[in-house]
Amino acid sequence: MKLTLKIWRQKNAQDKGAIVEYPIDGIEPDMSFLEMLDVLNDQLINKGDEPVAFDHDCREGICGMCSLFINGEAHGPDRGVTTCQLHMRMFKDGDTIFIEPFRAKAFPVIKDLVVDRSSFDRIQHAGGFISVNTSGNTIDANTIPIDKHDADKAFDAAACIGCGACVATCKNSSAMLFVSAKVSQYALLPQGKVEAVDRVLNMVHQMDLEGFGNCTNTGACEIECPKGISLENIARMNREYLAASLKG
């Protein structure tokens, strides 16, 4: 495959940045999108040019690091996959592909396609924990009866990998889907009830401090989420937040 790549290049957070065009040839349909970028970087390095900076780690669709905006879509044109799971067979020979970083006030660009998503970490630090003694005195989890439907929903919410596709896709750069998934995975289980009130208040407060926008229920976040996190979690978080506000 012969392709034309139009990639966002930005030296640092202060640089204005611009789209730079790169022709590339010899791309196999079975390559992953990140493997294609590896090929490009090899060519740039061999020519003495600066390689394109992009985030990656597990390359197994687990870590969420490989967050790229490809042809106007978070993680590209496929559904239910991260960028590292996107294959070049989704494109045609001769295509022009636009590759940009996730755009959000709370995700400032560090360099090229790499953004700072530590705002997600701070939200989790604000309330994503449980006060369970784990020093050897814990009770076996199987001794605590949990309704299967609740357990299934908690597992579904916990599937969120924090990639930020929901934020990048939302016209308001809202983090509601991410935060609601983290709130839900604890709110549905008995181990998470102890901090339930403080958790939702603190995490929503931190989300607002980070500069994320508000949710207007367009549903684009759920469509673009590589793990299919449901909008039901946002409704659950809103109920949790209202109940916590009344208790407070």
C-alpha positions in Angstrom: 0.0 0.0 0.0 1.1 3.5 -0.8 -0.3 6.2 1.5 -0.1 9.9 2.3 0.1 10.7 6.0 -0.7 14.1 7.3 0.6 14.2 10.8 0.4 16.8 13.5 4.0 17.9 14.5 4.5 20.0 17.6 8.0 20.3 19.2 6.7 21.1 22.7 3.7 22.4 24.6 4.6 26.0 23.7 5.1 25.4 20.0 2.2 26.3 17.7 2.4 23.0 15.8 1.3 22.2 12.2 0.3 19.4 9.9 3.2 17.9 8.0 2.8 15.6 5.0 4.7 12.3 4.7 4.4 9.9 1.7 4.9 6.2 2.7 5.1 3.0 0.6 5.3 -0.7 1.2 2.7 -0.9 4.0 1.1 -4.3 4.4 -2.6 -4.6 5.1 -2.0 -6.8 8.1 0.2 -4.3 9.8 -1.2 -2.5 12.8 -1.5 1.2 12.7 1.3 1.6 15.2 3.5 -0.7 13.1 2.9 1.6 10.2 4.1 4.5 12.3 7.2 2.5 13.3 8.0 2.0 9.6 7.6 5.8 9.0 9.9 6.6 12.0 12.5 4.2 10.7 12.5 6.0 7.4 12.7 9.4 9.1 15.6 8.3 11.4 17.5 6.9 8.4 17.2 10.3 6.7 18.3 12.1 9.8 14.9 13.6 10.6 13.1 13.7 13.9 10.8 10.7 14.4 7.1 11.3 15.2 6.5 11.0 18.9 3.5 8.9 19.8 2.4 7.0 23.0 2.3 3.2 23.1 2.9 0.5 25.6 1.2 -2.9 25.7 0.0 -2.9 22.0 -2.7 -5.4 23.1 -5.7 -3.0 23.6 -5.3 -3.0 27.4 -3.3 0.1 28.5 -5.0 2.9 26.5 -1.8 4.6 25.8 -2.1 4.6 22.0 -4.7 7.3 21.8 -4.7 8.9 18.3 -7.3 10.9 16.4 -7.3 9.3 12.9 -9.3 10.8 10.1 -11.5 12.6 12.6 -12.2 9.6 14.8 -10.7 8.5 18.1 -8.7 5.3 17.5 -9.7 5.4 13.8 -12.5 4.0 11.7 -12.9 0.6 13.3 -15.2 0.0 16.3 -14.4 -1.6 19.6 -10.6 -1.3 19.1 -7.8 0.9 20.3 -5.3 2.4 17.8 -2.8 -0.5 18.4 -5.6 -3.0 17.4 -6.4 -1.0 14.2 -5.1 -2.7 11.1 -4.1 -1.1 7.8 -6.6 -3.2 6.0 -9.2 -0.6 7.1 -7.6 1.7 4.6 -7.1 1.6 0.8 -4.1 2.0 -1.3 -3.7 5.7 -2.2 -5.6 6.9 0.9 -4.7 10.1 2.7 -4.7 9.7 6.5 -4.9 12.5 9.0 -3.3 11.7 12.3 -3.7 14.1 15.3 -3.4 14.0 19.1 -6.5 14.0 21.2 -7.8 17.6 21.5 -9.0 18.8 24.9 -8.1 21.6 27.3 -7.4 19.0 30.0 -5.2 17.0 27.6 -2.4 19.5 26.7 -0.1 18.3 23.9 3.4 17.4 25.1 5.0 16.7 21.7 3.6 15.7 18.3 0.9 13.1 19.0 1.6 12.7 22.8 -0.8 14.4 25.2 -0.7 14.7 29.0 -3.6 12.7 30.4 -2.5 12.9 34.1 -5.8 14.7 34.7 -7.4 11.3 34.6 -4.9 10.1 37.3 -5.8 13.0 39.6 -9.5 12.2 39.2 -8.9 8.6 40.3 -6.7 9.7 43.1 -9.5 11.9 44.4 -11.7 9.0 45.1 -10.8 5.7 43.4 -10.0 3.6 46.4 -11.7 1.5 49.1 -10.9 1.4 52.8 -10.5 -2.4 53.0 -7.8 -3.8 55.2 -5.5 -5.7 52.8 -2.8 -6.5 55.4 -3.6 -10.2 55.7 -6.9 -9.8 57.5 -9.2 -9.6 54.5 -12.3 -11.8 54.2 -12.4 -14.1 51.1 -14.4 -12.3 48.4 -16.6 -15.3 47.8 -18.0 -15.0 51.3 -19.7 -11.7 50.4 -22.9 -12.3 48.4 -23.2 -10.0 45.4 -26.1 -10.0 42.9 -24.8 -11.3 39.6 -26.3 -8.4 37.7 -24.5 -6.0 39.9 -21.2 -7.9 39.5 -21.6 -8.0 35.7 -22.2 -4.3 35.6 -19.3 -3.6 37.8 -17.0 -5.7 35.6 -18.3 -3.9 32.5 -17.5 -0.5 34.1 -14.1 -1.7 35.2 -13.3 -2.5 31.6 -12.6 1.3 31.0 -8.9 1.7 30.2 -8.8 5.5 30.6 -7.6 6.1 27.0 -9.6 9.4 26.7 -11.5 8.6 23.5 -14.7 9.8 25.2 -13.1 13.1 25.9 -11.6 13.5 22.4 -14.9 12.6 20.8 -17.2 14.8 22.9 -17.9 18.2 21.5 -17.6 19.6 25.1 -14.5 17.5 26.0 -16.5 15.9 28.8 -14.9 13.2 31.0 -18.3 12.0 32.3 -18.1 8.6 30.7 -14.7 7.9 32.2 -15.5 9.3 35.7 -18.9 7.5 35.7 -17.2 4.2 34.9 -14.8 4.6 37.8 -17.6 5.6 40.1 -19.8 2.7 39.0 -17.3 -0.1 39.4 -17.1 0.7 43.1 -20.7 1.9 43.6 -22.1 -1.4 42.5 -20.1 -3.5 44.9 -20.4 -3.7 48.7 -16.7 -3.1 49.2 -17.1 0.4 47.6 -20.1 1.5 49.8 -17.9 2.9 52.6 -16.6 5.8 50.6 -19.5 6.1 48.2 -20.6 9.6 49.2 -17.1 11.1 49.4 -16.0 9.3 46.2 -18.5 10.7 43.8 -18.4 14.2 45.3 -14.6 14.3 45.2 -14.2 12.8 41.7 -16.7 15.0 40.1 -15.2 18.1 41.8 -11.7 17.1 40.5 -13.1 16.5 37.1 -14.5 20.1 37.1 -11.1 21.5 38.4 -9.3 19.8 35.5 -11.3 21.8 33.0 -13.4 19.1 31.3 -16.7 20.2 29.8 -20.2 19.1 30.7 -22.1 16.2 29.3 -25.0 17.0 26.8 -26.0 13.4 26.2 -25.1 13.2 22.5 -23.8 9.7 23.0 -20.7 10.0 20.8 -18.5 8.9 23.7 -20.1 5.5 24.0 -19.9 4.9 20.2 -16.2 5.7 20.1 -15.2 4.0 23.3 -13.0 1.0 22.5 -14.4 -0.9 25.4 -18.1 -0.1 24.9 -18.6 1.6 28.2 -22.3 2.4 28.5 -24.0 5.7 29.0 -25.9 4.0 31.8 -22.9 4.7 34.0 -23.4 8.4 33.6 -27.0 8.1 34.7 -25.8 6.0 37.7 -23.1 8.6 38.6 -25.7 11.4 38.4 -27.9 9.5 40.8 -25.0 8.8 43.1 -24.0 12.5 43.0 -27.5 13.7 43.8 -27.9 11.4 46.7 -24.4 12.3 48.0 -25.2 16.0 47.7 -28.4 15.6 49.7 -26.6 13.7 52.4 -23.8 16.3 52.5 
